[in-house]
Amino acid sequence: MAPKSPEPVYVIGVGMTKFIKPRGKVDYTELGFEAGVKALLDAHINYDDVDSGIACYCYGDSTCGQRVFYQFGMTKIPIYNVNNNCSTGSTGLHMGRTMIAGGMADCVMVVGFEKMFPGSLQTFFQDRANPTGTTAEMMKATRGITNAPGAAQMFGNAGREYMEKYGAKEEDFAEIARVNHKHSGKNPYSQFQDEYTLEQVQKAPMIHHPLTKLQCCPTSDGGASAILCSQAFLDARPELKDQAILIAGQTMATDAPSLFSRSAIDLMGYEMNQYACRTALDQANATVNDVKVVELHDCFSANEMIVIDALGLSEKGKAHELVRNGDITYGGKYLINPSGGLISKGHPLGASGIAQCAELVWHLRGWANNRAVEDTKVCLQHNLGLGGAVVVTVYKRADGQAAKKLSDAEISKKTGLGYNPAVQARGFTRSQVDSARSRQSRSEWALADIEKKVEARF
């Protein structure tokens, strides 16, 4: 059971790269470096202030984390490498929060990065049991196997069951994707920023009914980073309190026996989603009715549908009614995936959960001024990985107040960057990199030409 009242932990810095198509043109070292420098600059700290590092990635050799972190400095701190499928980034955030809440660190830097391959996800090891093999066998026994990508089959089957049980229609799933694509137009970091009509979404190539291509997230290259700190660390830097966002509640959960109940919805981790959200909200002394903005794991539109249900954002069996009523976008009950979600923003596995964190931090600071909603006090994050793990996080402002929308000029002054990073995906200068990297234990050999490569892309 998650502790009821852990020591407070805050997010004081976030940064991310633009998510891009996986074409092998940008290495993970560059992605991690860019995201990490941006987070350090956002937190107004130097790498020497960091007690522990957590690297989040799924595709890469062991100790890729050290390769990335050594670019900031070689300060002898512990560096942990995390791989937890699509929930990898949020698992890193959960580890960092646990360390700080438990008194093991005052400042933890989490960096997620992923250099992926084009096309659907593939299994690399053919000489050993697949960790999701029992899940695939259950799908085969209950719904059969097609030639579609495995993940699309699993989540598509959950969508089919939702249609069969509760009366959802094909157009309900398509509407989820239409909304997310529309939202992405205001997110400068999104891999795709094209808008589509409902008809265009429905008429896109069918992948696995009811999922068309525009209802499936792409593979992506990208990086994201977050700096977490303790109350004592924040108190020593009172100038940061206005931008510090409290992790008010957080639960990481794994599957229950219901995973193998023969339900396609249960097979996608319904019970762990439900449990994680309930316990995280309880820890935050909040309810779903307090939540204004949500970033949830829409790897497929079908998953957004069943997760809306599992998180309690709708009554059980009525997630499609929430969608039909316009309650997942501006003017509705919730604003879900203002970033564009995984469907349009992209899904570099190790970075996705941290990018969700960055989006919600920007909303609660009042920096996401081109895509904000009024009176935002509580934000909810959901990040899922089959196999399985889910992390649900509840964020609030440190002062407990609603976010006040700031102008780009006000934000530029606060950041010292000359721009608002929530609405502009820009870079940094050489002098800014110098201020972020370790003053005491830096290595130019470890950095090599990465800084130059990153700056060249700006």
C-alpha positions, 0 to 999 in steps of 0.5 A: 500500500502506498504511504498516506503522507510521504514527505512532499516532493516537487517538480522544479524543472522540466525540459524536452526535445521535439518528438520526431520520426525515427529515422536514425538521424539523432542519437540518444546521447543528443536527445538526453543531453538536450532534454537534460540541459533544458530541465537544469536551466528550467530549475535554475540549478547546476548539475552539481546540485543533483544527488542521483540520476535516473535514466529511462529507456527501452531500446539500448544497451546497458548503462546508456544512462551513464553515457547520457549523464556523464555529459552533464558531469562525472560527479560520482552520483548513483545513476540508475537505468530503468526499463519498464516498457511504455511506463518507463518514464513514469517509473523513473519519476516514481523512483525519484519521488520514492528516493526523496520522500524516503530521505535518500536524496534531496534532488533527483534528475530523471532523463528519458530518451529513446531512439526507436526503429520505424514501424510497429514494436518488435521483439528482439530476443527470439531465444527466450520467453517473451514477457508478454507471452502469457498475455498474447496466449490469452488473446489467442485463446479468446479473440484469435490472432491476425496479421496486424501488429500485436499491440494493435490487436490487443488494444483493438480487441479491448475496444471491440469488447467495450462496443459489445458490452456498453454500446460504444460505436466506431465513431466514438473511437475515431472522435478520440483520435480526432480530438487528440490530433487537433490538440497537437496543433498547439504543442510545438514538441508534437511529432504530428500537428495535422488536423483531421475530420472525423471522416478522415480518421474513420477512412484511414487504413484499417489496422485492426477494427475499430482502429484505423491508422490515425488512431494508433500512436507512431514510434518516435525519437525523443527525450524529456527530463524532470528535476525533482526535489525535497521540501528542504531543497526548495526552502533553500531556494525560495525563488523557485517556489512559484514554479514548483509543482507538488507531486500530491499523490502517486501510485505505481501498480502492477497487474492483478489476477483479473488480467487473465479473466478472459476479458479483452479489457482486463487483459489491458490492465484495467484493474491496475489502472483503476487501483492506481488512480484511486490510491493516487487521488486518495493520497492527494486528498482529491477526487476526479471531480477536482481534476481539470487537465489529464494526460493519459496513455492513448497508445491507441484510441481504444486504450483512451476509451477504457482508461477513461472508464478505469480512472473513473473519469466517467461512470463505468461503461459510459466513457463513450458518452463522455466522448460524445458530449465533448467532455474530453476537450475545451469547453467540456468536463475535462481537458484530456491530452492537450499535448496531442497525446501519444497518438499525435505527439508521438511515443518514444517509450522512455520519454513519454511519461516524463513528457506528460509530466512536463505538459502538466507542469506547464499547465499548473505554472500557467505557462501553457497559455495557448492551450490552458483551461481556467481554474486548473488546480489539479492535474492527473497523469496516467502512463501504462506499460503492458507486462505490466505496470502503470503509474498514476500521478496527481499534481498540484501547485505548491501554493494550492492555488489555481494556475494563473495564465502568464504572458510569454513576456512574463515567462521569458523573464522568469526563465532567462531563456528569452522565450516560453518553453511551453509554447516554443520548442527552441534551444539554448546557448553555449553559455547556458550549457556551461551554466548547467553542466558540473562546475567541479567534475565535468569531462570534455571527453565524455561530452565529445561533439554532442553539444555541437550536434545539438546546437546545430539542430537549433 
